[in-house]
Amino acid sequence: MAPSMQVPTPKMVLLLVLALILMANTHVFAFVTPASRSLKAPTNALRFTCSPAIPVRAPVFKPSRVYKLRPACSAAVPAASDVPVPPMSPSTDSSSQEDTSKSQKILERPFKGIVEDVRRKAPHYLSDFKDGANVKGVAATFFLFFACLAPAVAFGGLMGKLTEGNIGTMEMLLATASNGIAYALFSGQPLTIIGSTGPVLAFTLVLYRTAQNLALPFLPLYSWVGIWTSLILFLSSVTSLSNLVNYFTRFTDEIFSLLISLIFLYEAVKDLSSFFINPSVGFAKALLSLVIAVTTFNTSITLAGLRRGKVFTKRVRDVIADFAPTIGVLAGCFLTALAKAKKAEALPTLLIPDSFSTSLGRPWLVNIFALPIWARWAAFIPALMSSVLLFMDQNITVRLVNSPSHKIKKGYGLHLDMFVVSILTFINSLFGLPWLVAATVRSLNHVRACARFKSTEDGEVVIESMQENRLTGLAIHSLIGVAILGFRPLLGQVPLAVLMGLFLYLGKSSLAGNQMWERLKLLITDPAQRPKAAWAQKVPFKVSAAFTGLQFACLGGMWALKSSPIGVLFPLLIAALAPIRVAIEKLGWFDKKDLEILDSEDD
């Protein structure tokens, strides 16, 4: 059973409003503007622990006493496609560099950001399909097919329980497939994968209980909240409000990405543990599930690590590593079939609906006029909070995907991305489908799956180039659509233990490259075995430990908030990380030089 969740009390809401008013009156955001940085592509190598995983950090701006905001999308489009384009600055011409010394307003004239994004991405549109038509694209498609299908089924099943079937597994699968296809075709950064998230699920539960308390029909209320939300997101895209993403530094990125990685690991371990705790599941079945999950995980990790090995040729190693997660899933399924042949107990499998219809058998289109007129207008109030949820989840994940460490060359499209999300939110609301935004772990694993790697003289595996394309995202979600239309019985045979092993792989692979995670491990590492990186050698150990402790405290606060009855406020704490980072320097808690190293773009 999911933990019970209560509607925030008026006292909680009042405290939140007072806090926001205090932040506005003190102009806290005026101090968060990043300093300008060089447009030269980074040359530092990415470090991996046991597999070439995703560097889960985004562009970081070194702090200084004068904070100035780099123009996000007013510069011209580069003439050549082979010029590396920093995600937060799409141009490298001289006029753009001169503009970096000038402050930029957060809001721009209507449609300016969207138009610039379209102009930047249009020259690469055809190549986005051609660049994904290769073996690496096939490997990425099969890997992300399972990586996107499993969370969709899990979130859909949970949402069905929480809303008593109003929005269930079939609605989630349909939204995942259709929205994923649309996003791959029209977004500014097609490497991003959209899906459902925990905070959105928590908000939906609060909205459902509010509808019950007010004796209002849930789906019409949900639709109106979604309509207002889509309007707010549309206005934010039109006015280039996504420029706010420039306010974040590595301090924020490391905390957020580590939190999401730990959530994936925690949920996988929790689900596996439930087999041993549940009295209705025998010990033999629980042990078999554990063995299958570990087999899937270890197979994926071991084969992915071949990229750094010496067996076979480099091309063969790369192909095997690209297909590692898919081979891991097949290995888990084979072990399940082998156990079944030995007449072992049947294991829990994916819960796929038998027919292609809504969970309650209702019409697909929601009757939005079934809601009283006053409630249609009142729906604007909860829409303000849902807009914050979708806005923060979308932009922080896209920021991580657009990291210069990923060697992105075709530029970004923050405002175009938000525009697409607003349209999809509107359509989903009319049909009673869940709202989807950029999903962090799935997006970063998609980035890793599309990256080409090389080995350094030290034996490290680093990203050499990125296969930026729309074809893999299109193929992933098209396969999901085909599967739910014609292969539901086959999907229902996939054991949950296999997908839990895949979740473990997703979470583990996204830990590597996170400097905060490396500094946490440094606390129990032999001083003689510390890495040669600047943050480990040039910064005093006590300072590094204190900085990491502060980050860990923020992470702990976010974890506690997401698990509380007011978990829908989770994105507000994410937004507060930027002012916290600035306050650290303003209060003089750390030496400026130490902060520049710990929060710098260099490893």
C-alpha positions in Angstrom: 0.0 0.0 0.0 1.3 3.5 -0.8 1.8 5.8 2.2 -1.2 8.0 3.0 -0.9 11.6 2.0 -2.9 14.5 3.4 -3.9 17.8 1.8 -1.7 20.7 3.0 -3.3 22.6 5.8 -4.1 26.3 5.6 -1.3 26.9 8.1 1.2 25.2 5.7 0.0 27.2 2.8 0.2 30.5 4.8 3.8 29.7 5.8 4.7 29.0 2.2 3.2 32.3 1.0 5.0 34.3 3.7 8.3 32.6 2.7 7.7 33.6 -0.9 6.9 37.1 0.0 10.0 37.4 2.1 12.1 36.1 -0.8 10.6 38.6 -3.1 11.1 41.5 -0.7 14.8 40.7 -0.2 15.4 40.3 -3.9 17.1 37.0 -3.3 17.3 36.1 -6.9 19.2 39.2 -7.7 22.4 37.6 -6.3 22.1 34.3 -8.2 23.2 35.4 -11.6 26.1 33.3 -13.0 29.4 34.8 -14.0 30.4 34.6 -17.7 32.5 31.8 -18.7 34.6 30.8 -21.8 32.9 29.4 -24.8 35.8 27.0 -25.4 34.7 23.4 -25.2 35.8 21.6 -22.0 38.9 19.4 -22.3 38.7 17.7 -18.9 38.1 14.0 -19.0 35.1 12.4 -17.4 35.9 9.7 -14.9 33.9 6.5 -14.4 34.0 4.0 -11.6 32.8 0.7 -13.1 31.1 1.6 -16.3 31.1 4.5 -18.7 28.2 6.2 -17.1 26.6 9.5 -17.4 28.3 12.6 -16.1 25.3 14.0 -14.2 26.1 17.6 -14.1 25.4 20.6 -16.2 27.3 23.8 -17.2 28.8 25.4 -14.1 29.6 29.0 -13.8 32.5 30.0 -11.6 31.4 32.4 -8.9 32.7 36.0 -8.6 31.8 39.1 -6.8 29.9 40.4 -9.8 27.1 38.2 -11.0 26.0 38.7 -14.6 23.6 36.6 -16.6 24.7 35.3 -20.0 22.2 35.9 -22.8 20.5 32.6 -23.3 19.1 32.8 -26.7 19.5 36.2 -28.3 22.7 35.4 -30.2 22.9 34.3 -33.8 23.0 30.7 -34.9 26.5 29.2 -35.6 27.2 28.9 -39.3 29.0 25.5 -39.0 27.5 22.5 -37.3 30.8 21.2 -36.1 31.4 24.0 -33.7 30.7 22.9 -30.1 27.8 24.9 -28.7 27.7 25.4 -24.9 24.1 24.6 -23.9 23.6 27.9 -22.1 25.1 29.9 -24.9 24.2 28.8 -28.4 26.5 31.1 -30.3 30.2 31.6 -30.3 30.4 34.8 -32.4 32.0 38.0 -31.2 28.8 39.9 -30.7 27.6 37.2 -28.4 30.8 37.3 -26.3 30.4 41.0 -26.0 26.9 40.6 -24.7 28.1 38.4 -21.9 29.3 41.5 -20.1 25.8 42.9 -20.0 23.1 41.9 -17.7 20.1 40.2 -19.3 16.5 40.3 -18.1 14.8 37.0 -17.3 11.8 37.8 -19.5 12.3 38.6 -23.2 9.9 39.9 -25.8 7.2 37.4 -26.8 8.3 34.4 -28.9 11.9 35.6 -29.1 13.3 32.6 -27.4 11.2 30.1 -29.3 12.0 31.7 -32.6 15.8 31.5 -31.8 15.5 27.9 -30.8 13.7 27.0 -34.0 16.3 28.8 -36.1 19.1 27.1 -34.2 17.7 23.6 -34.6 16.1 23.7 -38.1 19.4 23.3 -40.0 20.1 20.0 -38.1 16.6 18.5 -38.4 17.2 16.1 -41.2 20.6 15.1 -39.8 18.9 14.3 -36.5 17.3 11.3 -38.2 20.3 10.3 -40.2 22.7 10.4 -37.3 20.6 7.8 -35.3 20.5 5.2 -38.1 23.3 2.9 -37.0 24.1 0.1 -34.6 24.5 2.4 -31.6 21.0 3.8 -32.3 19.6 0.3 -32.3 21.2 -0.5 -29.0 19.9 2.7 -27.5 16.4 2.0 -28.7 16.2 -1.5 -27.2 17.8 -0.4 -23.9 15.5 2.7 -23.4 12.5 0.7 -24.5 12.6 -1.3 -21.3 14.0 1.7 -19.3 10.9 3.8 -20.3 8.3 1.0 -20.3 9.0 -0.2 -16.7 8.6 3.2 -15.0 5.4 3.9 -17.1 3.8 0.6 -15.9 5.0 1.2 -12.3 3.7 4.8 -12.1 0.5 3.9 -14.0 -0.3 1.1 -11.6 0.3 3.3 -8.6 -1.6 6.2 -10.0 -4.5 3.9 -10.7 -4.6 2.8 -7.1 -4.4 6.4 -5.8 -7.1 7.7 -8.1 -9.3 4.6 -7.9 -8.9 3.8 -11.6 -9.6 7.3 -13.0 -6.0 7.5 -14.4 -4.3 4.1 -14.6 -1.7 2.0 -16.4 -3.2 2.2 -19.9 -3.5 6.0 -19.7 0.1 6.2 -18.6 1.3 3.9 -21.4 -0.6 5.8 -24.0 0.7 9.2 -22.8 4.2 7.8 -22.7 4.1 6.6 -26.2 2.2 9.5 -27.8 4.0 12.2 -25.9 7.4 10.6 -26.4 6.9 10.5 -30.2 5.7 14.1 -30.3 8.6 15.3 -28.1 11.2 13.5 -30.3 9.8 15.1 -33.4 9.3 18.7 -32.3 11.4 19.4 -29.1 14.6 21.5 -29.0 16.6 18.7 -27.3 15.4 15.3 -28.5 18.0 13.5 -26.3 15.6 14.3 -23.4 13.2 11.5 -22.5 9.8 12.6 -21.0 7.9 10.6 -18.5 6.0 10.7 -15.2 7.7 11.9 -12.0 7.1 11.4 -8.3 6.2 15.0 -7.5 3.6 15.0 -10.3 2.1 11.8 -8.9 1.9 13.3 -5.4 0.2 16.4 -6.7 -2.3 14.2 -8.6 -3.2 12.4 -5.3 -3.7 15.8 -3.5 -5.9 17.0 -6.4 -8.0 13.8 -6.2 -8.6 14.1 -2.5 -9.4 17.7 -2.9 -12.1 16.8 -5.5 -13.5 14.2 -3.1 -13.6 16.7 -0.2 -15.4 19.3 -2.4 -17.7 16.7 -3.9 -16.4 17.6 -7.4 -15.9 15.2 -10.3 -12.2 14.4 -10.4 -11.4 14.1 -14.1 -13.1 17.4 -15.1 -11.3 19.1 -12.2 -8.0 17.5 -13.3 -8.6 18.7 -16.9 -9.2 22.3 -15.9 -6.2 22.4 -13.7 -4.2 21.0 -16.6 -5.6 23.5 -19.0 -4.6 26.4 -16.7 -1.2 24.7 -16.2 -0.6 24.4 -19.9 -1.5 28.1 -20.3 1.0 29.1 -17.7 3.7 27.0 -19.2 2.9 28.4 -22.6 3.3 31.9 -21.3 6.6 30.9 -19.7 7.9 29.6 -23.0 6.7 32.6 -25.0 8.4 35.0 -22.5 11.6 32.9 -22.3 11.2 32.3 -18.6 13.4 29.2 -18.9 16.3 31.6 -18.8 16.1 31.0 -15.0 18.0 27.7 -15.6 21.1 29.9 -15.9 21.0 30.6 -12.2 22.0 27.1 -11.2 25.6 25.9 -10.7 27.2 22.5 -10.1 26.3 22.8 -6.4 22.6 22.4 -7.4 23.1 19.9 -10.2 25.1 17.4 -8.1 22.5 17.4 -5.3 19.6 17.0 -7.7 21.2 14.3 -9.8 22.4 12.3 -6.8 18.9 12.5 -5.3 17.3 11.0 -8.4 19.9 8.3 -8.7 19.5 7.3 -5.0 15.7 7.2 -5.5 16.1 4.7 -8.3 18.4 2.6 -6.2 16.2 2.8 -3.1 13.0 1.9 -4.9 14.6 -1.1 -6.6 16.0 -2.4 -3.3 12.7 -1.7 -1.5 10.8 -3.7 -4.1 13.2 -6.6 -3.9 13.0 -6.5 -0.1 9.2 -6.6 -0.1 9.4 -10.1 -1.5 11.1 -11.4 1.6 8.8 -9.3 3.9 5.5 -10.3 2.2 4.1 -13.4 3.9 2.2 -14.4 0.8 5.5 -14.8 -1.1 7.4 -17.9 -0.3 11.1 -17.7 0.5 12.0 -19.7 -2.7 10.2 -17.3 -4.9 11.7 -14.3 -3.1 15.2 -15.7 -3.4 14.7 -16.5 -7.1 13.5 -12.9 -7.7 16.7 -11.6 -6.0 18.9 -13.9 -8.1 17.2 -12.8 -11.4 17.5 -9.1 -10.5 21.2 -9.5 -9.5 21.8 -11.4 -12.7 20.3 -8.6 -14.8 22.3 -6.0 -13.0 25.6 -7.8 -13.0 25.3 -8.8 -16.6 24.7 -5.2 -17.6 27.5 -3.7 -15.5 30.0 -6.3 -16.5 29.4 -6.1 -20.3 29.3 -2.3 -20.1 32.7 -2.4 -18.4 34.2 -4.2 -21.4 34.6 -0.9 -23.1 37.7 -0.4 -20.9 38.9 -3.9 -21.4 41.5 -5.4 -23.7 39.6 -8.4 -25.1 38.4 -8.3 -28.7 38.8 -5.3 -30.9 37.6 -1.8 -29.8 34.7 -1.9 -32.3 33.5 -5.3 -30.9 33.9 -4.1 -27.3 31.9 -0.9 -28.0 29.1 -2.9 -29.6 28.8 -5.3 -26.7 28.9 -2.4 -24.2 26.2 -0.6 -26.1 23.9 -3.6 -25.9 24.9 -4.4 -22.3 21.6 -3.4 -20.7 19.5 -5.2 -23.4 21.6 -8.4 -22.9 21.2 -8.1 -19.2 17.4 -8.0 -19.6 17.5 -11.0 -21.9 19.7 -12.9 -19.4 17.2 -12.2 -16.7 14.3 -13.4 -18.8 16.2 -16.5 -19.9 16.9 -17.4 -16.2 13.2 -16.9 -15.5 12.2 -19.3 -18.4 14.8 -21.8 -17.2 13.3 -21.7 -13.6 9.8 -22.1 -15.1 10.9 -25.1 -17.0 12.1 -26.6 -13.7 8.5 -26.1 -12.4 9.5 -23.3 -10.1 6.8 -21.0 -8.7 5.6 -18.3 -11.0 7.2 -14.9 -10.4 5.3 -11.5 -10.4 5.3 -10.0 -13.9 4.3 -6.6 -15.5 0.7 -5.8 -14.9 -0.5 -4.9 -18.4 -4.2 -4.2 -19.1 -5.9 -6.9 -21.2 -7.7 -4.4 -23.5 -6.8 -1.1 -25.1 -9.3 1.1 -23.2 -9.5 3.5 -20.3 -9.1 1.9 -16.8 -12.7 2.6 -15.9 -14.2 2.1 -19.4 -15.0 5.8 -19.7 -14.9 7.7 -22.9 -11.4 8.9 -23.7 -12.4 12.6 -24.0 -13.2 14.1 -20.6 -16.4 16.2 -20.3 -14.8 19.3 -19.0 -18.2 21.1 -18.8 -19.3 18.7 -16.0 -17.4 21.0 -13.6 -19.3 23.9 -12.1 -18.2 27.3 -13.5 -16.8 28.6 -10.2 -14.6 25.5 -9.9 -13.3 26.0 -13.5 -11.9 29.4 -12.4 -10.8 28.2 -9.0 -8.7 25.5 -10.7 -6.2 28.2 -11.5 -5.0 28.2 -7.9 -3.7 24.5 -7.8 -2.5 25.1 -11.4 0.0 27.6 -10.1 1.7 24.8 -8.0 1.5 22.2 -10.8 3.1 24.7 -13.1 6.1 25.1 -10.7 6.3 21.3 -10.5 6.5 20.8 -14.3 8.6 23.9 -14.9 11.3 22.9 -12.4 11.4 19.2 -13.4 11.6 20.0 -17.1 14.3 22.7 -17.0 16.7 21.1 -14.5 16.7 17.8 -16.4 17.2 19.5 -19.7 20.0 21.5 -18.1 21.8 18.3 -17.1 21.3 16.8 -20.6 22.8 20.0 -22.2 26.0 19.8 -20.1 29.0 20.7 -22.2 30.6 17.5 -20.9 28.2 15.7 -23.2 29.9 17.3 -26.2 26.6 18.7 -27.5 27.2 20.4 -30.9 23.7 21.1 -32.3 22.7 23.5 -29.6 19.7 23.5 -27.3 16.1 24.7 -27.2 14.9 25.4 -23.7 12.0 27.6 -24.7 11.0 25.3 -27.6 11.1 22.4 -25.1 8.8 24.2 -22.7 6.4 25.2 -25.6 6.1 21.5 -26.6 5.5 20.4 -23.0 2.7 23.1 -22.6 0.9 21.8 -25.7 1.2 18.1 -24.6 -0.1 19.0 -21.1 -3.1 20.7 -22.7 -3.9 17.6 -24.8 -3.3 15.2 -22.0 -5.6 17.1 -19.8 -8.5 16.9 -22.3 -8.1 13.1 -22.5 -7.5 12.5 -18.8 -3.9 11.4 -19.4 -1.1 12.0 -16.9 1.2 15.0 -17.4 4.7 14.2 -18.5 7.9 16.1 -18.3 11.6 15.5 -18.7 12.6 12.4 -16.7 16.2 12.8 -15.3 17.6 9.2 -15.0 16.0 8.0 -18.3 17.2 11.1 -20.1 20.8 10.8 -18.8 20.9 7.1 -19.7 19.7 8.0 -23.2 22.6 10.5 -23.4 25.1 7.8 -22.4 23.6 5.3 -24.8 24.0 7.8 -27.7 27.6 8.8 -26.7 30.8 7.6 -28.3 33.6 6.9 -25.9 37.4 6.7 -26.1 40.1 5.5 -23.7 42.7 7.8 -22.3 46.4 7.0 -21.5 45.3 6.5 -17.9 42.8 3.8 -18.9 39.8 6.0 -18.3 36.8 6.0 -20.6 35.6 9.4 -21.7 33.0 10.8 -24.0 34.5 11.6 -27.4 31.4 12.7 -29.2 27.6 12.7 -29.0 25.3 11.1 -31.5 22.6 13.8 -31.3 19.5 12.5 -33.0 15.7 12.3 -32.9 15.5 8.8 -34.4 16.2 6.9 -31.1 13.6 8.8 -29.1 11.1 8.3 -31.9 11.8 4.6 -32.2 11.7 4.0 -28.4 8.2 5.4 -28.0 7.0 4.0 -31.3 7.9 0.5 -30.0 6.0 1.2 -26.7 3.0 2.2 -28.8 3.2 -0.9 -30.9 3.7 -3.1 -27.8 0.6 -1.8 -26.0 -1.5 -2.1 -29.2 -0.5 -5.6 -30.3 1.8 -7.3 -27.8 0.3 -6.8 -24.4 0.2 -10.5 -23.6 4.0 -10.8 -24.4 4.8 -7.8 -22.2 2.8 -9.4 -19.4 5.4 -12.2 -19.3 8.3 -9.9 -18.3 9.2 -10.6 -14.7 9.3 -7.6 -12.3 12.6 -8.9 -10.9 14.3 -8.2 -14.3 13.1 -4.7 -14.4 14.2 -4.2 -10.8 17.7 -5.2 -11.9 17.5 -2.7 -14.7 16.5 0.0 -12.2 19.6 -0.9 -10.2 21.7 -0.4 -13.4 20.1 2.9 -14.2 20.7 4.3 -10.7 24.2 2.9 -10.5 25.3 4.1 -13.9 24.1 7.7 -13.2 26.2 7.9 -10.0 29.6 7.9 -11.8 30.8 11.3 -12.7 29.0 13.0 -9.8 31.7 14.8 -7.9 29.6 15.0 -4.7 29.3 11.2 -4.7 33.1 11.0 -5.2 33.7 13.4 -2.3 31.3 11.4 -0.1 33.4 8.3 -0.7 36.5 10.3 0.0 35.4 10.6 3.6 36.3 6.9 4.1 39.1 6.7 1.6 42.7 6.2 2.6 44.5 9.6 2.2 47.2 7.9 0.1 44.6 6.7 -2.4 42.8 10.0 -3.0 42.4 11.0 -6.7 44.7 13.5 -8.3 41.8 15.8 -9.2 42.1 19.5 -8.0 39.1 19.2 -5.6 40.9 16.3 -3.8 44.5 17.7 -3.8 44.2 21.5 -3.7 41.3 21.9 -1.3 41.9 21.1 2.4 40.2 17.9 3.4 38.2 19.6 6.1 36.9 22.2 3.7 35.9 19.6 1.2 34.2 17.6 3.9 32.3 20.6 5.2 31.2 21.6 1.7 30.0 18.0 1.0 28.3 17.9 4.3 26.3 21.0 3.4 25.3 19.5 0.1 24.3 16.3 1.9 22.2 18.3 4.4 20.3 19.9 1.4 19.9 16.4 -0.1 18.5 15.1 3.2 16.0 17.9 3.4 14.8 17.3 -0.2 14.5 13.5 0.6 12.5 14.3 3.8 10.2 16.8 1.9 9.5 14.5 -1.0 8.4 11.7 1.5 6.2 14.1 3.6 2.5 15.0 3.2 3.6 18.2 1.4 5.8 16.5 -1.1 4.3 18.6 -3.9 6.4 21.5 -2.6 9.5 19.5 -3.5 10.5 21.7 -6.5 10.4 24.8 -4.4 13.3 23.4 -2.3 15.1 22.7 -5.6 14.7 26.4 -6.6 16.0 27.4 -3.2 19.4 25.7 -3.8 20.6 28.5 -6.0 20.1 31.2 -3.3 21.7 28.9 -0.8 24.8 28.5 -3.0 25.1 32.3 -3.3 24.5 32.8 0.5 27.4 30.4 1.2 29.8 32.8 -0.6 28.2 36.0 0.6 28.5 34.8 4.3 32.1 33.8 3.8 31.7 30.3 5.0 34.3 29.1 2.6 37.3 30.7 0.9 36.5 31.9 -2.6 39.3 30.0 -4.2 38.2 26.7 -2.6 34.6 27.4 -3.8 35.9 28.0 -7.3 37.5 24.6 -7.3 34.7 22.7 -5.6 32.0 24.3 -7.8 34.0 24.6 -11.0 33.5 22.8 -14.3 36.8 21.0 -14.0 37.0 17.6 -12.3 
